[in-house]
Amino acid sequence: MTGMNMVEAVRSTLEAEMRRDERVVLLGEDVGKSGGVFRATDRLQTEFGADRVFDMPTSEAGIIGAAVGLAGSGLVPVVEMQFLGFTQQGFHQLGNQLARMRYRTNGALTMPVTIRAPFGGGVRTPELHSDAFEALFAHNPGMRLVAPATAADMKGLLATAIRDPDPIFVLEPLRGYRLVRDDVPDGDHLVPFGKARIAREGTDVTVIAWSAMVQVAMEAAAAAAEQGIDVQVIDLRSLVPLDCDTIREAVARTGRAIVVQEAPYTGGFAGEVAATVAEEAFLHLEAPVTRVGGYDIPFPMPQLEDHYIPDARRILRAIRAAVHF
């Protein structure tokens, strides 16, 4: 085991996968000479050369389109989107080309493309940098979507994504790049898609979250424990595919479910999870399924983002309401 923060886990995984498979190439804005805006690709161009780690123009459609062509020619592209919000500029290439290629070619052509994209607030970024629009990409048949909350899962899910023959979106919590630090397994470490992690055991209420919201849910659970409420926290890790079995078993145990997302409330992925709870565990529910999320406004300016992002106090209020329903 080695202690790492999340951006260190990203870089070490990219380096290991490039050594393991010479077909792996890295592309994106500033990933080469400068090592990426968050230094996730620092020194990799020096080690592997400009043919395998190269900068692209500031054009998300061009970057994703290039990845489609590279994958079609037999390479394994790993794309860095500087921020998830920027990816909407390349949605045509992503949804109509990358995600559909296996279907379009009746399985003759796979697209082993991994797209890395940081998202979420808490670091005082300008407009369009913190948007949490994961639901847009989850609602896109042909792509898988994972969202690690720990450095260990960052390594395991990213390595699994790079080795997968289909396109994978890896959502990376922006605030967690350097704030989240934990023990990461040495050597080969793979985390399967579609398997949630029980971050905290509990018997009174289940809180379901992903990415940076897992740490916030854990803070709320600790505060609830001081009030005599035993909270179970589920880290989804994988949004597509979704671990319905763990969700069902967790809610069946507690009878109460709260789903936390950083995205705007309406149309967010929390609604999908809430619907899954209703379908899979309805007869076990002792209170309505509750969502805690951002507000239905554009992500606000840095001075106001603390009022927008769900915090432990908002989650704790939902926990108390569910328990005392």
Secondary structure as the mmCIF struct_conf table of DSSP 4:
data_model
#
loop_
_struct_conf.conf_type_id
_struct_conf.id
_struct_conf.beg_label_comp_id
_struct_conf.beg_label_asym_id
_struct_conf.beg_label_seq_id
_struct_conf.end_label_comp_id
_struct_conf.end_label_asym_id
_struct_conf.end_label_seq_id
STRN STRN1 THR A 2 ASN A 5
HELX_RH_AL_P HELX_RH_AL_P1 MET A 6 ARG A 20
TURN_TY1_P TURN_TY1_P1 GLU A 22 ARG A 23
STRN STRN2 VAL A 24 GLY A 28
TURN_TY1_P TURN_TY1_P2 GLU A 29 ASP A 30
BEND BEND1 GLY A 32 GLY A 32
TURN_TY1_P TURN_TY1_P3 LYS A 33 SER A 34
TURN_TY1_P TURN_TY1_P4 VAL A 37 PHE A 38
BEND BEND2 ARG A 39 ARG A 39
TURN_TY1_P TURN_TY1_P5 ALA A 40 ARG A 43
HELX_RH_AL_P HELX_RH_AL_P2 LEU A 44 PHE A 48
TURN_TY1_P TURN_TY1_P6 ALA A 50 ARG A 52
STRN STRN3 VAL A 53 ASP A 55
BEND BEND3 THR A 58 THR A 58
HELX_RH_AL_P HELX_RH_AL_P3 GLU A 60 GLY A 72
TURN_TY1_P TURN_TY1_P7 SER A 73 GLY A 74
STRN STRN4 VAL A 76 GLU A 80
BEND BEND4 GLN A 82 GLN A 82
HELX_RH_3T_P HELX_RH_3T_P1 LEU A 84 GLY A 90
HELX_RH_AL_P HELX_RH_AL_P4 PHE A 91 PHE A 91
HELX_RH_PI_P HELX_RH_PI_P1 HIS A 92 LEU A 98
TURN_TY1_P TURN_TY1_P8 ALA A 99 ARG A 100
HELX_RH_AL_P HELX_RH_AL_P5 MET A 101 ARG A 104
TURN_TY1_P TURN_TY1_P9 THR A 105 GLY A 107
BEND BEND5 ALA A 108 ALA A 108
STRN STRN5 THR A 114 PHE A 119
BEND BEND6 GLY A 121 VAL A 123
TURN_TY1_P TURN_TY1_P10 GLU A 127 LEU A 128
BEND BEND7 HIS A 129 SER A 130
HELX_RH_AL_P HELX_RH_AL_P6 GLU A 134 ALA A 138
BEND BEND8 HIS A 139 ASN A 140
TURN_TY1_P TURN_TY1_P11 PRO A 141 GLY A 142
STRN STRN6 ARG A 144 VAL A 146
BEND BEND9 THR A 150 THR A 150
HELX_RH_AL_P HELX_RH_AL_P7 ALA A 151 ARG A 163
BEND BEND10 ASP A 164 ASP A 166
STRN STRN7 ILE A 168 PRO A 173
TURN_TY1_P TURN_TY1_P12 LEU A 174 ARG A 175
HELX_RH_AL_P HELX_RH_AL_P8 GLY A 176 LEU A 179
STRN STRN8 ARG A 181 VAL A 184
BEND BEND11 ASP A 186 GLY A 187
TURN_TY1_P TURN_TY1_P13 PHE A 193 GLY A 194
STRN STRN9 ARG A 197 ARG A 200
BEND BEND12 THR A 203 ASP A 204
STRN STRN10 VAL A 205 ALA A 209
TURN_TY1_P TURN_TY1_P14 SER A 211 ALA A 212
HELX_RH_AL_P HELX_RH_AL_P9 MET A 213 ALA A 225
TURN_TY1_P TURN_TY1_P15 GLU A 226 GLY A 228
STRN STRN11 VAL A 231 ASP A 235
STRN STRN12 SER A 238 VAL A 240
TURN_TY1_P TURN_TY1_P16 PRO A 241 LEU A 242
HELX_RH_AL_P HELX_RH_AL_P10 CYS A 244 THR A 254
BEND BEND13 GLY A 255 GLY A 255
STRN STRN13 ALA A 257 PRO A 264
BEND BEND14 TYR A 265 TYR A 265
TURN_TY1_P TURN_TY1_P17 THR A 266 GLY A 267
HELX_RH_AL_P HELX_RH_AL_P11 PHE A 269 ALA A 281
HELX_RH_3T_P HELX_RH_3T_P2 PHE A 282 HIS A 284
BEND BEND15 GLU A 286 ALA A 287
STRN STRN14 THR A 290 GLY A 294
BEND BEND16 ASP A 296 ILE A 297
HELX_LH_PP_P HELX_LH_PP_P1 PRO A 298 MET A 301
HELX_RH_3T_P HELX_RH_3T_P3 PRO A 302 LEU A 304
HELX_RH_AL_P HELX_RH_AL_P12 GLU A 305 TYR A 308
BEND BEND17 ILE A 309 ILE A 309
HELX_RH_AL_P HELX_RH_AL_P13 ALA A 312 VAL A 323
TURN_TY1_P TURN_TY1_P18 HIS A 324 HIS A 324
#
